Structure formats: C-alpha cells, structure tokens
Amino acid sequence: MNTTRHAWRCRGGVVPWGRLATRLAATALTALLVAPAHGQFLDAQPAARGPRLGDTRSQRFRVGMIVGATAGSLRDIYATMPVPGEWPEQQVRVVEEDVSPEVRSLRYRTLPTGVSQLIIEIPNLRAGTKAQAIVTFELIRAALLPPEETSDLRPPVKPGRELRMFLAPSPYIESRHPRIKQLAKSTTEGLEGWSKVEAIYDAVRETVEYRNGELKGAARALADGWGDCEELTCLFIAMCRSEGIPARTVWVEGHCYPEFYLESAAGEGFWFPCQAAGTRAFGGMPDQLPILQKGDNFRDSDRPGKPLRYMSEFIRGSAVNGGGAPQVEWIREPG
C-alpha cells in the first residue's frame, strides 16, 4: 500500500507566554548548558565601571512541548525552542528531562548570537497519540546594580564585528528613521557618555506613554505617542544606535527591556540594562526574571528568509495519508 506524505510547518508566536500544567516524571539529569556570555561571568569580580551583581535568586523554569497526532499519523517531527542560557547575571543547570518514548533525540545548541535552543526530534507519532519533551532548568539569577564610576564611559570608538550588529536597524527598530534620528540628536546635544544615554532613556519615557497594544515598533510608537514595553524598548534602542551607541533587547519571561554598551577609557566594555517600561531603573536591573535570550536580529537556518526579532518556537514535519497538522502545546513556565 502506498502512503502519501503531506509536509506541514508552523511557527510559534512572536512571544507565546501560555502556561500548561504538566506532570513531570522523576528522571534526574544533571548537565550544564553554557552559552557565550559576551562579558564578565556571574562569579567574576566586575570592574568598578561595570554593572555590579546584587542579590541572587534561585528558581526553576520549565520549557518544552506536548505534540498530539489528532488528525492522523505524523513523521519526521523536528522542533526548536529558546531556553534560558548563561549570561553574566544568570547561571543555568538542567535538573530534569521528561521525555516520552516517541522522542528519538533531545539536545541543545547555542547559536553564534548566544541564544540557547532545545531541539526535539520525533521520527513517528501514531494517530491518536501524544509525545512530550519537557526540560526543567534551575536558574541562579542576580539583580544588577549601576556602576560605581561612570565619568569615563563612552561608546566604542571602533566597534568590532560582534558589536556592529547592535548599531544597525533591526525588525521594528528603525534606527535610521528621520524622526528618530532627529529626536536622538536634539535630546543628546552637548552630552557625552553615560549622561547621553541617560538623556535618551528619560526622553523615551517622557515622549511615549506606556499602554498595552499591538506590536508596532519604534517609529510608529513615536508617532502615536504610546506603546508597551516592546515599543519603549525599541525606541530606546533605535535612538541609541542612531547615536553610535550599541544597544539590544533582553527577553525575559513575559517582558523585555534594553541594554546599552559603553567602554571605559582603558577599553573595558560592559553591557548595562535599563527598565524602559515600569519603575525607573537606569544602568541596573532589579528584576530577576529568567533571561530567555538577548538580541533582536536573528537568523535561523531552519527558517531562512527575513531576520527574526525574537527566536520563537518552530516545528515542522510530515503528515501520513493526508492527515492534518499536529496539535502543539508549547510550555514555558516557572517550574
């Protein structure tokens, strides 16, 4: 009997925050997931001009998926999703993996941009059955305090390749938009270094009212005069980049905020966070939410084409005998 295979592919939402209660099997595993930190590590002593580590919080976080073959048998299921990775203010350890027998492979990879991903492969899934792969991470997340000394902090004179991507436009971060460039220039006139970035920070919070709504990016938020945490973050980053200050997005559970990069006179470089939306926090970050990824202009070999502002969940596979796409439940929640 000949079988027909229908290929399907779907992408996770931009930032899907849905929660699903799942019972974990007791399969203990200890492993360390390490991603490039692009700076000082959690156990290092930061320089006086760098962000200082504050209180730490230990927490557990679960990431994974449950996939069901509700409309027919499935083959060659391949899925990826972002997971918490190592950063200067966050250490990560895998403490448990709950994997059903249908899962052939569960592994991790770190992209050149520092994003850590979980990769799941399921060769066959019979009609009417489900498979799951859920990983529990233990995180040690530190708050960040502003630096003790800021007088000689400046944007990099000759940014290297690793920094240049944080000076260019990104999806929804239109750093070359005329209105954004004009606002940045008028805001920072006569200012340098730390004071220059802080002026941008205050201007964004004064110009754009915080209000929940659809994703629209920096330029439209500036035109409308309102936006949520993503718009405020986008506008701050766009203004920084237009003034030659590297900046990027930090994606945490249910929220995002920006970081900016400055160097000391001795050439030491540091990333500094700030809270674009919410209680004022510049140069430090009191929140200790799990960090999922940093950046806002990603390339994914599994989905070539336009750059991604966020490395979202992804799944592809084949349906047998004309069966439909799978039912997928993405899991990302405190453990």
URGIRA-V709160 format. One record per residue. N is the residue number from 1. RES is the residue in three letters. SS is DSSP state (a for helix, b for strand, c for the rest). PHI is phi in radians with two decimals (NA if undefined). Layout:
# URGIRA-V709160
n=N res=RES ss=SS phi=PHI
n=N res=RES ss=SS phi=PHI
This chain:
# URGIRA-V709160
n=1 res=MET ss=c phi=NA
n=2 res=ASN ss=c phi=-1.43
n=3 res=THR ss=c phi=-2.02
n=4 res=THR ss=c phi=-1.81
n=5 res=ARG ss=b phi=-2.14
n=6 res=HIS ss=b phi=-1.96
n=7 res=ALA ss=b phi=-1.37
n=8 res=TRP ss=b phi=-2.37
n=9 res=ARG ss=b phi=-2.68
n=10 res=CYS ss=b phi=-2.51
n=11 res=ARG ss=b phi=-2.02
n=12 res=GLY ss=c phi=-1.18
n=13 res=GLY ss=c phi=-1.09
n=14 res=VAL ss=c phi=-1.00
n=15 res=VAL ss=c phi=-2.45
n=16 res=PRO ss=c phi=-1.36
n=17 res=TRP ss=c phi=-1.85
n=18 res=GLY ss=c phi=-1.10
n=19 res=ARG ss=c phi=-2.03
n=20 res=LEU ss=c phi=-2.45
n=21 res=ALA ss=c phi=-1.29
n=22 res=THR ss=c phi=-2.37
n=23 res=ARG ss=c phi=-1.45
n=24 res=LEU ss=c phi=-1.65
n=25 res=ALA ss=c phi=-1.33
n=26 res=ALA ss=c phi=-1.49
n=27 res=THR ss=c phi=-2.12
n=28 res=ALA ss=b phi=-1.28
n=29 res=LEU ss=b phi=-2.54
n=30 res=THR ss=b phi=-2.07
n=31 res=ALA ss=b phi=-2.64
n=32 res=LEU ss=b phi=-1.99
n=33 res=LEU ss=c phi=-1.82
n=34 res=VAL ss=c phi=-2.05
n=35 res=ALA ss=c phi=-2.15
n=36 res=PRO ss=c phi=-0.98
n=37 res=ALA ss=c phi=-1.56
n=38 res=HIS ss=c phi=0.94
n=39 res=GLY ss=c phi=2.84
n=40 res=GLN ss=c phi=-1.26
n=41 res=PHE ss=c phi=-1.61
n=42 res=LEU ss=c phi=-1.03
n=43 res=ASP ss=c phi=-1.61
n=44 res=ALA ss=c phi=-1.54
n=45 res=GLN ss=c phi=-1.61
n=46 res=PRO ss=c phi=-1.19
n=47 res=ALA ss=c phi=-1.20
n=48 res=ALA ss=c phi=-1.07
n=49 res=ARG ss=c phi=-1.56
n=50 res=GLY ss=c phi=-1.65
n=51 res=PRO ss=c phi=-1.11
n=52 res=ARG ss=b phi=-1.81
n=53 res=LEU ss=b phi=-1.35
n=54 res=GLY ss=b phi=-1.81
n=55 res=ASP ss=b phi=-1.08
n=56 res=THR ss=b phi=-1.90
n=57 res=ARG ss=b phi=-2.32
n=58 res=SER ss=b phi=-1.67
n=59 res=GLN ss=b phi=-2.64
n=60 res=ARG ss=b phi=-1.99
n=61 res=PHE ss=b phi=-2.51
n=62 res=ARG ss=b phi=-1.94
n=63 res=VAL ss=b phi=-2.38
n=64 res=GLY ss=b phi=2.89
n=65 res=MET ss=b phi=-2.67
n=66 res=ILE ss=b phi=-2.11
n=67 res=VAL ss=b phi=-2.11
n=68 res=GLY ss=b phi=-2.09
n=69 res=ALA ss=c phi=-1.60
n=70 res=THR ss=c phi=-1.43
n=71 res=ALA ss=c phi=-2.06
n=72 res=GLY ss=c phi=2.39
n=73 res=SER ss=c phi=-1.17
n=74 res=LEU ss=b phi=-2.22
n=75 res=ARG ss=b phi=-2.36
n=76 res=ASP ss=b phi=0.92
n=77 res=ILE ss=b phi=-1.31
n=78 res=TYR ss=b phi=-2.35
n=79 res=ALA ss=b phi=-2.40
n=80 res=THR ss=b phi=-2.30
n=81 res=MET ss=b phi=-2.72
n=82 res=PRO ss=b phi=-1.27
n=83 res=VAL ss=b phi=-2.30
n=84 res=PRO ss=c phi=-1.03
n=85 res=GLY ss=c phi=-2.17
n=86 res=GLU ss=c phi=-1.36
n=87 res=TRP ss=b phi=-2.44
n=88 res=PRO ss=c phi=-0.93
n=89 res=GLU ss=c phi=-1.78
n=90 res=GLN ss=b phi=-2.55
n=91 res=GLN ss=b phi=-1.91
n=92 res=VAL ss=b phi=-2.31
n=93 res=ARG ss=b phi=-2.45
n=94 res=VAL ss=b phi=-1.41
n=95 res=VAL ss=b phi=-1.98
n=96 res=GLU ss=b phi=-2.77
n=97 res=GLU ss=b phi=-2.22
n=98 res=ASP ss=b phi=-1.88
n=99 res=VAL ss=b phi=-2.19
n=100 res=SER ss=c phi=-1.35
n=101 res=PRO ss=c phi=-1.05
n=102 res=GLU ss=c phi=-1.20
n=103 res=VAL ss=c phi=-1.37
n=104 res=ARG ss=c phi=-1.42
n=105 res=SER ss=b phi=-2.52
n=106 res=LEU ss=b phi=-2.34
n=107 res=ARG ss=b phi=-2.56
n=108 res=TYR ss=b phi=-2.20
n=109 res=ARG ss=b phi=-2.55
n=110 res=THR ss=b phi=-2.09
n=111 res=LEU ss=c phi=-1.35
n=112 res=PRO ss=c phi=-0.98
n=113 res=THR ss=c phi=-1.41
n=114 res=GLY ss=c phi=1.66
n=115 res=VAL ss=c phi=-1.32
n=116 res=SER ss=b phi=-1.69
n=117 res=GLN ss=b phi=-2.24
n=118 res=LEU ss=b phi=-1.70
n=119 res=ILE ss=b phi=-2.07
n=120 res=ILE ss=b phi=-2.15
n=121 res=GLU ss=b phi=-2.24
n=122 res=ILE ss=b phi=-2.23
n=123 res=PRO ss=b phi=-1.21
n=124 res=ASN ss=b phi=-2.54
n=125 res=LEU ss=b phi=-2.45
n=126 res=ARG ss=c phi=-1.21
n=127 res=ALA ss=c phi=-1.01
n=128 res=GLY ss=c phi=1.44
n=129 res=THR ss=c phi=-2.02
n=130 res=LYS ss=b phi=-2.26
n=131 res=ALA ss=b phi=-2.34
n=132 res=GLN ss=b phi=-2.50
n=133 res=ALA ss=b phi=-2.53
n=134 res=ILE ss=b phi=-2.28
n=135 res=VAL ss=b phi=-1.98
n=136 res=THR ss=b phi=-1.82
n=137 res=PHE ss=b phi=-1.86
n=138 res=GLU ss=b phi=-1.82
n=139 res=LEU ss=b phi=-2.00
n=140 res=ILE ss=b phi=-1.99
n=141 res=ARG ss=b phi=-2.01
n=142 res=ALA ss=b phi=-1.73
n=143 res=ALA ss=b phi=-1.25
n=144 res=LEU ss=b phi=-2.04
n=145 res=LEU ss=b phi=-1.85
n=146 res=PRO ss=c phi=-1.07
n=147 res=PRO ss=c phi=-1.18
n=148 res=GLU ss=c phi=-1.36
n=149 res=GLU ss=c phi=-2.30
n=150 res=THR ss=c phi=-2.20
n=151 res=SER ss=c phi=-1.10
n=152 res=ASP ss=c phi=-1.88
n=153 res=LEU ss=c phi=-1.31
n=154 res=ARG ss=b phi=-2.48
n=155 res=PRO ss=c phi=-1.10
n=156 res=PRO ss=c phi=-1.13
n=157 res=VAL ss=c phi=-1.28
n=158 res=LYS ss=c phi=-2.22
n=159 res=PRO ss=c phi=-1.11
n=160 res=GLY ss=c phi=-1.32
n=161 res=ARG ss=a phi=-1.02
n=162 res=GLU ss=a phi=-1.12
n=163 res=LEU ss=a phi=-1.62
n=164 res=ARG ss=a phi=-1.09
n=165 res=MET ss=c phi=-1.15
n=166 res=PHE ss=c phi=-1.62
n=167 res=LEU ss=c phi=-1.99
n=168 res=ALA ss=c phi=-1.76
n=169 res=PRO ss=c phi=-1.06
n=170 res=SER ss=b phi=-2.30
n=171 res=PRO ss=c phi=-0.93
n=172 res=TYR ss=c phi=1.26
n=173 res=ILE ss=b phi=-2.08
n=174 res=GLU ss=c phi=-1.58
n=175 res=SER ss=c phi=-1.21
n=176 res=ARG ss=c phi=-1.81
n=177 res=HIS ss=c phi=-1.16
n=178 res=PRO ss=a phi=-0.98
n=179 res=ARG ss=a phi=-1.18
n=180 res=ILE ss=a phi=-1.19
n=181 res=LYS ss=a phi=-1.11
n=182 res=GLN ss=a phi=-1.13
n=183 res=LEU ss=a phi=-1.12
n=184 res=ALA ss=a phi=-1.10
n=185 res=LYS ss=a phi=-1.13
n=186 res=SER ss=a phi=-1.20
n=187 res=THR ss=a phi=-1.25
n=188 res=THR ss=a phi=-1.83
n=189 res=GLU ss=c phi=-0.99
n=190 res=GLY ss=c phi=1.41
n=191 res=LEU ss=c phi=-1.91
n=192 res=GLU ss=c phi=-2.42
n=193 res=GLY ss=a phi=0.98
n=194 res=TRP ss=a phi=-1.03
n=195 res=SER ss=a phi=-1.10
n=196 res=LYS ss=a phi=-1.13
n=197 res=VAL ss=a phi=-1.17
n=198 res=GLU ss=a phi=-1.14
n=199 res=ALA ss=a phi=-1.13
n=200 res=ILE ss=a phi=-1.09
n=201 res=TYR ss=a phi=-1.01
n=202 res=ASP ss=a phi=-1.17
n=203 res=ALA ss=a phi=-1.12
n=204 res=VAL ss=a phi=-1.09
n=205 res=ARG ss=a phi=-1.23
n=206 res=GLU ss=a phi=-1.45
n=207 res=THR ss=a phi=-1.53
n=208 res=VAL ss=c phi=-1.97
n=209 res=GLU ss=b phi=-1.32
n=210 res=TYR ss=b phi=-1.30
n=211 res=ARG ss=c phi=-2.73
n=212 res=ASN ss=c phi=-1.15
n=213 res=GLY ss=c phi=3.12
n=214 res=GLU ss=c phi=-1.21
n=215 res=LEU ss=c phi=-1.19
n=216 res=LYS ss=c phi=-2.44
n=217 res=GLY ss=a phi=1.53
n=218 res=ALA ss=a phi=-1.21
n=219 res=ALA ss=a phi=-1.11
n=220 res=ARG ss=a phi=-1.25
n=221 res=ALA ss=a phi=-1.08
n=222 res=LEU ss=a phi=-1.14
n=223 res=ALA ss=a phi=-1.19
n=224 res=ASP ss=a phi=-1.38
n=225 res=GLY ss=c phi=1.44
n=226 res=TRP ss=b phi=-2.70
n=227 res=GLY ss=b phi=3.09
n=228 res=ASP ss=c phi=-1.73
n=229 res=CYS ss=a phi=-1.06
n=230 res=GLU ss=a phi=-1.23
n=231 res=GLU ss=a phi=-1.17
n=232 res=LEU ss=a phi=-1.08
n=233 res=THR ss=a phi=-1.12
n=234 res=CYS ss=a phi=-1.03
n=235 res=LEU ss=a phi=-1.20
n=236 res=PHE ss=a phi=-1.03
n=237 res=ILE ss=a phi=-1.12
n=238 res=ALA ss=a phi=-1.06
n=239 res=MET ss=a phi=-1.16
n=240 res=CYS ss=a phi=-1.06
n=241 res=ARG ss=a phi=-1.10
n=242 res=SER ss=a phi=-1.13
n=243 res=GLU ss=c phi=-1.80
n=244 res=GLY ss=c phi=1.38
n=245 res=ILE ss=c phi=-1.87
n=246 res=PRO ss=c phi=-1.03
n=247 res=ALA ss=b phi=-2.66
n=248 res=ARG ss=b phi=-2.67
n=249 res=THR ss=b phi=-1.64
n=250 res=VAL ss=b phi=-1.91
n=251 res=TRP ss=b phi=-1.77
n=252 res=VAL ss=b phi=-2.10
n=253 res=GLU ss=c phi=-1.04
n=254 res=GLY ss=c phi=1.26
n=255 res=HIS ss=b phi=-2.83
n=256 res=CYS ss=b phi=-2.59
n=257 res=TYR ss=b phi=-2.67
n=258 res=PRO ss=b phi=-1.66
n=259 res=GLU ss=b phi=-2.21
n=260 res=PHE ss=b phi=-2.21
n=261 res=TYR ss=b phi=-2.08
n=262 res=LEU ss=b phi=-2.35
n=263 res=GLU ss=b phi=-2.13
n=264 res=SER ss=c phi=-1.46
n=265 res=ALA ss=c phi=-1.08
n=266 res=ALA ss=c phi=-1.46
n=267 res=GLY ss=c phi=1.61
n=268 res=GLU ss=c phi=-1.30
n=269 res=GLY ss=b phi=-1.93
n=270 res=PHE ss=b phi=-2.47
n=271 res=TRP ss=b phi=-1.67
n=272 res=PHE ss=b phi=-2.08
n=273 res=PRO ss=b phi=-1.55
n=274 res=CYS ss=b phi=-2.69
n=275 res=GLN ss=c phi=-1.67
n=276 res=ALA ss=c phi=-1.18
n=277 res=ALA ss=c phi=-2.07
n=278 res=GLY ss=c phi=2.01
n=279 res=THR ss=c phi=-1.04
n=280 res=ARG ss=c phi=-1.05
n=281 res=ALA ss=c phi=-2.65
n=282 res=PHE ss=b phi=-2.08
n=283 res=GLY ss=c phi=1.51
n=284 res=GLY ss=c phi=-2.53
n=285 res=MET ss=b phi=-2.52
n=286 res=PRO ss=c phi=-1.29
n=287 res=ASP ss=c phi=-1.14
n=288 res=GLN ss=c phi=-2.22
n=289 res=LEU ss=c phi=-1.25
n=290 res=PRO ss=c phi=-1.03
n=291 res=ILE ss=b phi=-1.49
n=292 res=LEU ss=b phi=-1.62
n=293 res=GLN ss=b phi=-2.95
n=294 res=LYS ss=b phi=-2.26
n=295 res=GLY ss=c phi=2.21
n=296 res=ASP ss=c phi=-2.72
n=297 res=ASN ss=c phi=-2.66
n=298 res=PHE ss=b phi=-1.87
n=299 res=ARG ss=c phi=-2.04
n=300 res=ASP ss=c phi=-2.18
n=301 res=SER ss=c phi=-1.13
n=302 res=ASP ss=c phi=-1.35
n=303 res=ARG ss=c phi=-2.52
n=304 res=PRO ss=c phi=-1.13
n=305 res=GLY ss=c phi=2.42
n=306 res=LYS ss=c phi=-1.18
n=307 res=PRO ss=c phi=-1.15
n=308 res=LEU ss=b phi=-1.84
n=309 res=ARG ss=c phi=-1.35
n=310 res=TYR ss=c phi=-2.55
n=311 res=MET ss=c phi=-1.43
n=312 res=SER ss=c phi=-1.45
n=313 res=GLU ss=c phi=-1.15
n=314 res=PHE ss=b phi=-2.58
n=315 res=ILE ss=b phi=-2.58
n=316 res=ARG ss=b phi=-2.56
n=317 res=GLY ss=b phi=3.00
n=318 res=SER ss=b phi=-2.29
n=319 res=ALA ss=b phi=-1.76
n=320 res=VAL ss=b phi=-1.63
n=321 res=ASN ss=c phi=0.97
n=322 res=GLY ss=c phi=1.35
n=323 res=GLY ss=c phi=-1.12
n=324 res=GLY ss=c phi=-1.49
n=325 res=ALA ss=c phi=-1.21
n=326 res=PRO ss=c phi=-1.31
n=327 res=GLN ss=b phi=-1.69
n=328 res=VAL ss=b phi=-2.07
n=329 res=GLU ss=b phi=-2.11
n=330 res=TRP ss=b phi=-1.47
n=331 res=ILE ss=b phi=-2.07
n=332 res=ARG ss=b phi=-2.71
n=333 res=GLU ss=b phi=-2.81
n=334 res=PRO ss=b phi=-1.02
n=335 res=GLY ss=c phi=-1.59
